[in-house]
């Protein structure tokens, strides 16, 4: 094979000549140290290469070798509980080998080649198999059974299959195909830029329950859906992403820190192992994999990190799991695209971003979905994609936000004004939307409460009325409002402060089940109905607002899930107290 030579170095972009045998998207080794790079453009025999490592110290004349393979990830036991960089280098293993800092040209396999896993076959000799068929399982962590699948492109009969202790590169089964026997091991490779195939894409109707009241109640995301969280600096994007990763009812979490601060990834690393998963009672890390590409790491690897995360997510989706992938933040990914595009001297689009920004963003989000997996068992898996966007100055009209909003179906718009008022999560209920509301509303009516949609619609109408009434109050003062309108303002305030505000760092309030959310919202709206009856009976609004039961309604959010019967007693006392105040005050005032 011909060896190319470096012609030009421009930051992470290296141009090499004598590369006519290479192809676009081939992985190459650059310089004497063999830095990892990927060809992104070919012009004649010159290849433009984005290098995923620091390029200082290499220069014209240094050798470039192509591997002839696209950028791929290794898929197999050992992914869970691990932390990788943007091109799936295991950071813990690298630290053990060379210390706390990434050394240029260091080579460590993504999956441990020495560790043995206990493989338990679920298929038997003579079974017909094809790409995606599950032939066995490995207990990867105490909560995740890692299904071993036949690689795509292999079809035939199982000739032999063995139970026992194997490394990821040892043969566990032999499949007899038309083209001869194929050895199947527990590890397979997949190019990150190609979506993994599936049999059929399904309509997502089941919600990804997050335990965050404003999301589950008003702006839900479906399992297999797409959502974006845009917001200015300090508005809480990362905390929202952390909450979704911690409490979302996905079975697998893939968290991609794409160009974020190193201390935020450190928070994830320190918090997740200590967090107890409410469903399993085990550490949250037992079902999580992290991809860390912090802001001080090579910029080109940011672009690859999201594709790496997607491929890992699709792999677990193909096993039949529900997977949630958090990308924090896609703006940093777009900045990496812009930098490489500028170095390639391409014609810039809006704000210097490349013209293909929209199509690349669509490529990413379209890989999410609920699917029927290949392999002949009609198992279903889902990959939910949630991307944070960091628009400069909070300007939602900038290109990355607009390109994202054209694709995703859920928009959680974070508001700096709410953040300044310490209202968290700072999701603006007047700007945000979810296009899954209708489908998920039907699911909620069937599985939570028959009047779920009616309650949420009524609560949102109150919040919208509050915005209109506040305009009147600003102009002519609150005394111009009728008692019923002033009651609306008070109930809307209760929805905002007692229901939508949620403390991510409070032991109880950090998560609310759908049952608790339903009871809390019904309690606030029941208070409104009872108060309207009292006003009609002649009770003054001031008397109603001073009732002790209002404080108890406000404190319901701090009642643990195990003591939800205490909420029912608040309902009973609300009715009794309102009847009492009507009998005492109503008749006299009337």
C-alpha positions as CSV (number, residue, x, y, z in Angstrom):
1,X,0.0,0.0,0.0
2,X,1.2,3.5,-0.9
3,X,2.1,5.8,2.1
4,X,1.0,9.4,1.7
5,X,2.9,12.4,2.9
6,X,1.6,15.5,4.8
7,X,1.4,18.5,2.5
8,X,-0.1,21.1,4.9
9,X,-1.1,21.3,8.5
10,X,-3.8,23.8,9.6
11,X,-4.8,23.1,13.2
12,X,-6.9,19.9,13.3
13,X,-7.0,19.8,9.5
14,X,-4.1,18.0,7.7
15,X,-3.8,17.8,3.9
16,X,-1.9,14.8,2.6
17,X,-0.8,14.0,-0.9
18,X,-0.2,10.7,-2.7
19,X,-3.5,9.4,-1.2
20,X,-5.3,8.2,-4.4
21,X,-5.9,4.7,-2.9
22,X,-7.8,6.1,0.1
23,X,-11.6,6.8,0.3
24,X,-13.7,9.5,2.0
25,X,-14.4,8.6,5.7
26,X,-11.4,6.2,5.8
27,X,-9.6,6.3,9.2
28,X,-5.9,7.2,8.8
29,X,-2.8,7.2,11.0
30,X,-1.0,10.6,10.7
31,X,2.7,11.2,11.5
32,X,5.3,9.0,13.2
33,X,3.1,8.7,16.3
34,X,0.1,7.5,14.3
35,X,-2.4,10.1,15.4
36,X,-6.0,9.0,14.6
37,X,-7.7,11.0,11.7
38,X,-10.5,10.7,9.3
39,X,-10.6,11.7,5.6
40,X,-13.4,14.2,5.0
41,X,-12.6,15.4,1.5
42,X,-10.7,14.1,-1.6
43,X,-9.3,16.3,-4.3
44,X,-7.3,14.3,-6.8
45,X,-4.7,12.5,-4.8
46,X,-4.9,15.0,-2.0
47,X,-6.9,14.0,1.1
48,X,-8.2,16.5,3.7
49,X,-8.0,14.8,7.1
50,X,-9.6,15.9,10.4
51,X,-7.3,14.7,13.1
52,X,-8.9,13.6,16.4
53,X,-5.8,14.5,18.5
54,X,-3.6,17.5,19.1
55,X,-1.5,18.1,15.9
56,X,1.4,20.1,17.3
57,X,4.7,18.5,16.4
58,X,3.7,17.1,13.0
59,X,4.6,18.8,9.7
60,X,5.0,18.5,5.9
61,X,6.7,15.3,4.8
62,X,5.5,13.2,7.7
63,X,3.9,9.9,6.7
64,X,0.1,9.2,6.5
65,X,-1.2,5.6,6.3
66,X,-4.8,4.7,5.6
67,X,-6.4,1.8,7.4
68,X,-9.0,1.3,4.6
69,X,-11.8,1.2,7.1
70,X,-14.4,3.9,8.2
71,X,-14.4,5.3,11.7
72,X,-16.1,2.5,13.7
73,X,-16.9,1.6,17.3
74,X,-16.5,-1.7,19.1
75,X,-19.8,-3.1,20.3
76,X,-19.9,-5.8,23.0
77,X,-19.8,-6.4,26.7
78,X,-17.8,-3.8,28.6
79,X,-19.6,-0.7,27.4
80,X,-21.8,-0.1,30.5
81,X,-20.2,1.8,33.4
82,X,-17.4,2.9,31.1
83,X,-16.3,6.4,30.1
84,X,-15.1,6.9,26.5
85,X,-13.8,9.9,24.6
86,X,-15.4,11.1,21.3
87,X,-13.8,8.2,19.2
88,X,-14.4,5.5,21.9
89,X,-11.1,5.4,23.5
90,X,-11.6,4.2,27.1
91,X,-10.4,7.0,29.4
92,X,-10.0,4.9,32.5
93,X,-7.8,2.4,30.7
94,X,-5.7,5.2,29.2
95,X,-5.3,6.8,32.6
96,X,-4.0,3.5,34.0
97,X,-1.5,3.3,31.1
98,X,-0.2,6.9,30.7
99,X,-1.6,9.0,33.6
100,X,-4.2,11.8,33.9
101,X,-3.6,13.4,30.5
102,X,-4.2,12.0,27.0
103,X,-0.9,11.3,25.3
104,X,-0.7,11.7,21.6
105,X,-0.8,8.5,19.6
106,X,-1.7,6.3,22.6
107,X,-3.5,3.1,21.6
108,X,-5.8,1.2,23.9
109,X,-8.6,-1.1,22.6
110,X,-12.1,0.3,23.3
111,X,-13.2,-3.0,24.9
112,X,-11.0,-5.0,27.2
113,X,-9.5,-7.9,25.4
114,X,-8.4,-9.7,28.6
115,X,-11.6,-9.7,30.7
116,X,-13.6,-12.9,30.5
117,X,-17.4,-12.8,30.4
118,X,-19.8,-15.7,31.1
119,X,-21.7,-16.4,27.9
120,X,-25.1,-18.2,28.2
121,X,-26.5,-19.4,24.9
122,X,-30.2,-18.9,24.1
123,X,-30.0,-20.4,20.6
124,X,-29.1,-24.0,19.8
125,X,-27.3,-26.0,17.1
126,X,-29.4,-26.1,13.9
127,X,-31.3,-22.9,14.5
128,X,-31.7,-20.6,11.5
129,X,-30.2,-17.2,12.3
130,X,-29.7,-13.8,10.5
131,X,-28.2,-10.4,11.3
132,X,-29.7,-9.2,14.6
133,X,-30.8,-12.6,15.9
134,X,-30.0,-13.0,19.7
135,X,-27.9,-16.1,20.2
136,X,-27.0,-15.7,23.9
137,X,-26.5,-13.2,26.8
138,X,-23.9,-12.0,29.2
139,X,-24.8,-10.4,32.6
140,X,-22.8,-7.2,32.0
141,X,-23.9,-5.4,35.2
142,X,-26.2,-6.4,38.0
143,X,-29.1,-4.7,36.1
144,X,-28.2,-5.1,32.4
145,X,-28.3,-8.4,30.5
146,X,-26.1,-7.8,27.4
147,X,-27.7,-9.7,24.5
148,X,-25.2,-11.1,22.0
149,X,-26.5,-10.7,18.4
150,X,-25.4,-12.2,15.1
151,X,-23.6,-9.5,13.1
152,X,-25.4,-8.0,10.1
153,X,-24.6,-9.7,6.9
154,X,-24.4,-13.2,8.4
155,X,-27.2,-15.6,7.6
156,X,-27.4,-19.4,8.0
157,X,-27.6,-22.2,10.5
158,X,-25.8,-22.5,13.8
159,X,-23.1,-25.2,13.5
160,X,-21.8,-25.0,17.0
161,X,-22.4,-22.8,20.1
162,X,-20.7,-22.9,23.5
163,X,-21.4,-21.8,27.0
164,X,-18.6,-20.6,29.3
165,X,-16.1,-17.9,30.0
166,X,-14.9,-16.0,26.9
167,X,-13.2,-12.7,26.0
168,X,-14.9,-10.4,23.6
169,X,-12.7,-11.6,20.7
170,X,-13.0,-15.4,21.3
171,X,-15.4,-17.4,19.1
172,X,-18.7,-18.3,20.9
173,X,-20.6,-19.8,17.9
174,X,-20.0,-20.9,14.3
175,X,-22.7,-20.1,11.7
176,X,-22.9,-22.2,8.5
177,X,-23.6,-19.8,5.6
178,X,-23.7,-20.0,1.8
179,X,-20.2,-18.6,1.7
180,X,-18.7,-21.0,4.3
181,X,-18.5,-21.1,8.1
182,X,-18.5,-17.7,9.9
183,X,-17.2,-17.4,13.4
184,X,-19.3,-15.3,15.7
185,X,-17.6,-13.5,18.7
186,X,-19.2,-11.3,21.4
187,X,-17.8,-8.1,19.9
188,X,-18.8,-6.6,16.5
189,X,-17.8,-3.3,14.8
190,X,-20.1,-0.8,13.3
191,X,-19.2,2.5,11.3
192,X,-20.5,5.4,13.3
193,X,-21.8,7.5,10.5
194,X,-24.2,4.7,9.3
195,X,-27.4,4.1,11.2
196,X,-27.9,0.5,12.3
197,X,-30.7,-1.2,10.3
198,X,-34.1,-2.2,11.6
199,X,-37.2,-4.0,10.3
200,X,-39.8,-1.3,10.8
201,X,-40.2,2.2,12.4
202,X,-43.2,2.5,14.7
203,X,-45.3,5.4,15.8
204,X,-44.1,6.5,19.2
205,X,-47.1,6.8,21.7
206,X,-45.7,5.9,25.1
207,X,-44.1,8.7,27.1
208,X,-40.6,8.7,28.4
209,X,-41.5,9.4,32.0
210,X,-39.0,11.8,33.5
211,X,-40.3,12.7,36.9
212,X,-40.1,16.4,36.0
213,X,-43.6,17.8,36.4
214,X,-43.5,20.5,33.7
215,X,-42.2,18.0,31.1
216,X,-44.4,15.1,31.9
217,X,-47.6,17.2,32.3
218,X,-47.3,19.8,29.6
219,X,-44.5,19.0,27.2
220,X,-43.9,15.2,27.2
221,X,-41.5,13.4,25.0
222,X,-42.3,9.9,23.6
223,X,-40.0,6.9,23.9
224,X,-38.3,7.0,20.5
225,X,-38.9,10.7,20.2
226,X,-36.7,13.7,19.8
227,X,-36.5,16.8,21.9
228,X,-34.2,19.9,22.2
229,X,-33.4,22.1,25.2
230,X,-32.2,25.5,24.0
231,X,-31.4,28.2,26.5
232,X,-28.9,30.9,27.3
233,X,-25.9,30.6,29.7
234,X,-26.9,29.8,33.3
235,X,-30.5,28.9,32.5
236,X,-30.1,25.2,33.6
237,X,-29.7,23.1,30.4
238,X,-27.2,20.8,31.9
239,X,-29.2,20.3,35.1
240,X,-32.3,19.4,33.0
241,X,-30.2,16.9,31.0
242,X,-28.8,15.4,34.2
243,X,-32.4,15.1,35.7
244,X,-33.6,13.3,32.5
245,X,-30.6,11.0,32.6
246,X,-31.1,10.3,36.3
247,X,-34.9,9.8,36.4
248,X,-36.1,9.1,32.8
249,X,-37.6,5.6,32.7
250,X,-35.2,4.4,29.9
251,X,-33.4,1.2,30.6
252,X,-30.1,2.4,29.2
253,X,-28.6,6.0,29.3
254,X,-26.0,7.2,26.9
255,X,-24.7,10.6,28.1
256,X,-22.6,12.6,25.6
257,X,-20.7,15.6,27.0
258,X,-19.9,17.3,23.7
259,X,-17.6,20.3,24.2
260,X,-18.9,21.0,27.7
261,X,-16.9,22.2,30.7
262,X,-14.7,19.5,32.3
263,X,-16.2,20.2,35.7
264,X,-19.7,19.3,34.5
265,X,-18.6,15.9,33.3
266,X,-16.8,15.5,36.7
267,X,-20.2,16.2,38.4
268,X,-21.8,13.5,36.3
269,X,-18.9,11.1,37.1
270,X,-19.2,11.8,40.8
271,X,-23.0,11.9,41.1
272,X,-24.2,9.0,39.0
273,X,-22.4,6.2,40.9
274,X,-23.9,7.5,44.2
275,X,-27.4,7.9,42.8
276,X,-29.7,4.9,43.5
277,X,-31.9,4.0,40.6
278,X,-35.5,3.9,42.0
279,X,-36.4,0.9,39.7
280,X,-33.5,-1.4,40.5
281,X,-32.1,-0.2,43.8
282,X,-28.6,-0.2,42.3
283,X,-26.2,2.6,41.3
284,X,-27.4,4.6,38.2
285,X,-24.0,3.9,36.5
286,X,-25.0,0.2,36.2
287,X,-27.1,1.2,33.2
288,X,-25.1,4.3,32.0
289,X,-22.3,4.9,29.5
290,X,-20.6,8.2,29.3
291,X,-18.9,9.9,26.3
292,X,-16.7,12.8,27.4
293,X,-15.4,15.3,24.9
294,X,-14.7,18.3,27.0
295,X,-14.1,21.8,25.7
296,X,-10.3,21.5,26.0
297,X,-10.1,18.2,24.1
298,X,-9.4,18.3,20.3
299,X,-12.3,20.0,18.5
300,X,-12.6,17.5,15.6
301,X,-13.5,14.7,18.1
302,X,-16.6,16.7,19.1
303,X,-18.0,16.1,15.7
304,X,-17.5,12.3,16.1
305,X,-18.7,12.1,19.7
306,X,-22.4,12.4,18.9
307,X,-22.2,9.7,16.1
308,X,-20.4,7.5,18.6
309,X,-23.1,8.0,21.2
310,X,-25.8,7.3,18.6
311,X,-24.2,4.1,17.5
312,X,-23.9,2.8,21.1
313,X,-27.6,3.8,21.6
314,X,-28.7,2.0,18.5
315,X,-26.8,-1.2,19.5
316,X,-28.7,-1.4,22.8
317,X,-32.0,-0.4,21.0
318,X,-31.4,-3.5,18.8
319,X,-31.4,-5.7,21.9
320,X,-34.9,-4.5,22.7
321,X,-34.1,-1.9,25.3
322,X,-35.5,1.6,25.7
323,X,-32.4,3.9,25.4
324,X,-32.2,7.7,26.2
325,X,-29.3,9.6,24.7
326,X,-28.5,13.1,26.0
327,X,-26.3,15.3,23.9
328,X,-24.9,18.3,25.8
329,X,-24.5,20.4,23.7
330,X,-25.2,20.2,20.0
331,X,-24.1,23.8,19.6
332,X,-20.5,22.7,20.4
333,X,-20.8,20.0,17.8
334,X,-22.0,22.6,15.2
335,X,-19.0,24.8,16.2
336,X,-16.7,21.9,15.4
337,X,-18.4,21.6,12.0
338,X,-18.0,25.3,11.4
339,X,-14.3,25.2,12.3
340,X,-13.5,22.3,10.0
341,X,-15.6,23.9,7.2
342,X,-13.6,27.1,7.5
343,X,-10.3,25.3,7.4
344,X,-11.5,23.5,4.2
345,X,-12.3,26.9,2.7
346,X,-15.9,26.0,2.0
347,X,-18.5,28.7,1.3
348,X,-20.0,29.7,4.6
349,X,-23.7,29.9,5.3
350,X,-25.5,31.8,8.1
351,X,-23.2,33.1,10.8
352,X,-20.3,31.1,9.3
353,X,-21.9,27.7,9.8
354,X,-21.5,25.4,6.8
355,X,-24.5,25.2,4.3
356,X,-25.0,21.5,5.2
357,X,-25.6,22.2,9.0
358,X,-29.4,21.5,8.6
359,X,-28.9,18.2,6.8
360,X,-26.2,17.0,9.3
361,X,-28.5,17.9,12.2
362,X,-31.4,16.0,10.5
363,X,-29.0,12.9,10.0
364,X,-28.5,12.9,13.8
365,X,-32.0,13.3,15.0
366,X,-33.5,11.0,12.4
367,X,-31.6,8.1,13.9
368,X,-33.9,8.2,17.0
369,X,-37.1,6.2,16.9
370,X,-39.1,3.3,18.1
371,X,-38.5,0.3,15.9
372,X,-39.1,-3.4,15.4
373,X,-35.6,-4.9,15.5
374,X,-34.1,-7.3,13.0
375,X,-33.6,-10.9,14.0
376,X,-37.0,-12.5,13.6
377,X,-38.5,-12.1,17.1
378,X,-40.6,-8.9,16.6
379,X,-38.9,-7.4,19.6
380,X,-39.2,-3.6,20.0
381,X,-36.6,-1.1,21.0
382,X,-36.5,2.7,21.3
383,X,-33.8,5.4,21.1
384,X,-34.9,8.8,22.4
385,X,-32.6,11.7,21.5
386,X,-32.5,14.8,23.7
387,X,-30.1,17.5,22.6
388,X,-29.2,20.7,24.4
389,X,-28.6,23.8,22.3
390,X,-26.6,26.8,23.6
391,X,-27.5,29.8,21.4
392,X,-25.2,32.8,21.9
393,X,-26.9,35.4,24.1
394,X,-30.0,33.2,24.2
395,X,-31.0,34.2,20.7
396,X,-33.3,31.4,19.5
397,X,-33.2,32.7,15.9
398,X,-29.6,31.6,15.4
399,X,-28.9,28.8,12.9
400,X,-28.2,25.8,15.2
401,X,-31.5,26.3,17.1
402,X,-33.5,26.9,14.0
403,X,-32.0,23.8,12.2
404,X,-32.8,21.8,15.3
405,X,-36.4,23.0,15.7
406,X,-37.2,22.0,12.1
407,X,-36.5,18.4,13.0
408,X,-37.4,17.8,16.6
409,X,-41.0,17.4,18.0
410,X,-40.5,18.7,21.5
411,X,-39.1,22.2,22.4
412,X,-38.3,23.0,26.0
413,X,-37.4,26.7,25.8
414,X,-35.4,27.8,28.8
415,X,-35.9,31.4,29.8
416,X,-33.2,33.5,31.5
417,X,-35.9,35.7,33.2
418,X,-37.3,32.6,35.0
419,X,-33.7,31.5,35.9
420,X,-33.0,35.0,37.4
421,X,-36.2,34.6,39.5
422,X,-34.8,31.2,40.7
423,X,-37.7,29.4,39.0
424,X,-36.2,26.0,38.0
425,X,-36.6,24.2,35.8
426,X,-36.7,27.5,33.8
427,X,-38.8,26.0,31.0
428,X,-41.1,28.8,29.7
429,X,-44.6,27.3,29.5
430,X,-45.8,29.9,27.0
431,X,-43.1,29.3,24.4
432,X,-42.5,25.6,24.7
433,X,-44.4,22.9,22.9
434,X,-44.7,19.1,22.3
435,X,-46.1,17.6,19.2
436,X,-46.6,14.3,21.0
437,X,-49.2,15.8,23.3
438,X,-52.2,14.3,21.5
439,X,-50.8,10.7,21.3
440,X,-49.3,10.7,24.8
441,X,-52.5,12.3,26.2
442,X,-54.5,9.2,25.1
443,X,-51.9,6.9,26.8
444,X,-52.1,8.9,30.0
445,X,-55.9,8.8,30.0
446,X,-55.7,5.0,29.8
447,X,-52.8,4.4,32.2
448,X,-52.8,7.2,34.7
449,X,-56.3,8.8,35.0
450,X,-59.2,9.2,32.6
451,X,-59.3,13.0,33.1
452,X,-55.5,13.6,32.7
453,X,-55.9,15.5,29.4
454,X,-58.8,17.6,30.8
455,X,-56.7,18.6,33.8
456,X,-53.6,19.5,31.9
457,X,-55.6,21.5,29.3
458,X,-57.4,23.4,32.1
459,X,-54.1,24.1,33.9
460,X,-52.4,25.4,30.7
461,X,-55.5,27.6,30.0
462,X,-55.1,29.2,33.4
463,X,-51.4,29.9,32.8
464,X,-52.2,31.5,29.5
465,X,-55.1,33.6,31.1
466,X,-52.6,34.7,33.8
467,X,-50.3,36.2,31.1
468,X,-53.2,38.2,29.6
469,X,-54.5,39.3,33.0
470,X,-51.0,40.5,34.1
471,X,-51.1,42.9,31.2
472,X,-54.3,44.4,32.5
473,X,-52.9,44.6,36.0
474,X,-49.8,46.5,34.7
475,X,-52.0,49.0,33.0
476,X,-54.8,49.7,35.5
477,X,-53.9,47.8,38.7
478,X,-55.3,44.6,40.3
479,X,-58.3,46.4,41.8
480,X,-59.8,46.6,38.3
481,X,-60.1,42.8,38.2
482,X,-63.2,40.9,39.3
483,X,-62.9,38.4,42.2
484,X,-63.0,35.4,39.8
485,X,-60.2,36.9,37.7
486,X,-58.1,37.5,40.8
487,X,-58.7,33.9,41.9
488,X,-57.4,32.8,38.5
489,X,-54.2,34.8,39.1
490,X,-53.8,33.1,42.5
491,X,-54.4,29.6,41.2
492,X,-52.0,30.2,38.3
493,X,-49.4,31.4,40.8
494,X,-50.0,28.2,42.8
495,X,-49.5,26.1,39.6
496,X,-46.3,28.0,38.9
497,X,-44.8,27.9,42.4
498,X,-46.2,24.8,43.9
499,X,-46.3,22.5,40.8
500,X,-44.0,23.7,38.1
501,X,-41.1,24.8,40.3
502,X,-39.1,21.7,41.2
503,X,-35.9,21.4,43.2
504,X,-33.4,19.1,41.5
505,X,-31.3,18.9,44.6
506,X,-34.1,18.1,47.1
507,X,-34.3,14.5,48.2
508,X,-38.0,14.2,47.6
509,X,-38.9,17.0,45.2
510,X,-36.3,15.9,42.6
511,X,-38.6,13.3,41.2
512,X,-42.4,13.0,41.0
513,X,-44.2,9.9,39.7
514,X,-47.2,10.3,37.3
515,X,-49.6,9.4,40.1
516,X,-48.2,12.1,42.4
517,X,-48.2,14.6,39.5
518,X,-51.9,13.8,38.8
519,X,-52.9,14.2,42.5
520,X,-50.9,17.5,42.9
521,X,-52.5,19.1,39.8
522,X,-56.0,17.8,40.7
523,X,-55.6,19.2,44.2
524,X,-54.7,22.7,42.9
525,X,-57.6,22.7,40.4
526,X,-60.0,21.3,42.9
527,X,-59.1,24.3,45.2
528,X,-60.1,26.6,42.3
529,X,-63.4,24.9,41.8
530,X,-64.2,24.9,45.5
531,X,-63.1,28.6,45.8
532,X,-65.4,29.6,42.9
533,X,-68.4,27.9,44.7
534,X,-67.5,29.9,47.9
535,X,-67.3,33.2,46.0
536,X,-70.7,32.5,44.5
537,X,-72.0,31.8,48.0
538,X,-70.8,35.3,49.0
539,X,-67.4,34.5,50.7
540,X,-64.8,37.2,50.1
541,X,-61.7,36.2,48.2
542,X,-59.4,37.5,51.0
543,X,-60.9,35.0,53.4
544,X,-60.4,32.1,51.0
545,X,-56.7,33.1,50.3
546,X,-55.9,33.1,54.0
547,X,-57.1,29.5,54.5
548,X,-54.5,27.2,56.2
549,X,-55.2,24.5,53.6
550,X,-53.3,26.6,51.0
551,X,-50.1,26.0,52.8
552,X,-50.7,22.3,53.0
553,X,-51.4,22.3,49.2
554,X,-48.0,24.1,48.6
555,X,-46.2,21.5,50.7
556,X,-47.6,18.4,48.9
557,X,-44.5,18.4,46.6
558,X,-42.4,17.4,49.7
559,X,-44.6,14.3,50.6
560,X,-42.6,11.1,49.8
561,X,-44.0,8.7,47.2
562,X,-44.4,6.1,49.9
563,X,-46.8,8.4,51.9
564,X,-49.2,9.4,49.1
565,X,-52.2,8.6,51.3
566,X,-51.4,12.0,53.0
567,X,-52.4,13.7,49.8
568,X,-55.9,12.1,50.0
569,X,-56.4,13.6,53.5
570,X,-55.6,17.1,52.0
571,X,-58.4,16.6,49.5
572,X,-60.8,15.6,52.3
573,X,-59.8,18.6,54.5
574,X,-60.1,21.0,51.5
575,X,-63.8,20.1,51.0
576,X,-64.5,20.3,54.8
577,X,-62.7,23.6,55.3
578,X,-64.4,25.2,52.2
579,X,-67.9,24.0,53.4
580,X,-67.1,25.4,56.8
581,X,-66.1,28.8,55.5
582,X,-69.2,29.0,53.3
583,X,-71.5,28.2,56.2
584,X,-69.7,30.8,58.5
585,X,-69.0,33.6,56.0
586,X,-71.2,33.0,52.9
587,X,-74.7,33.7,54.2
588,X,-73.8,36.8,56.2
589,X,-71.9,38.4,53.3
590,X,-74.6,37.4,50.8
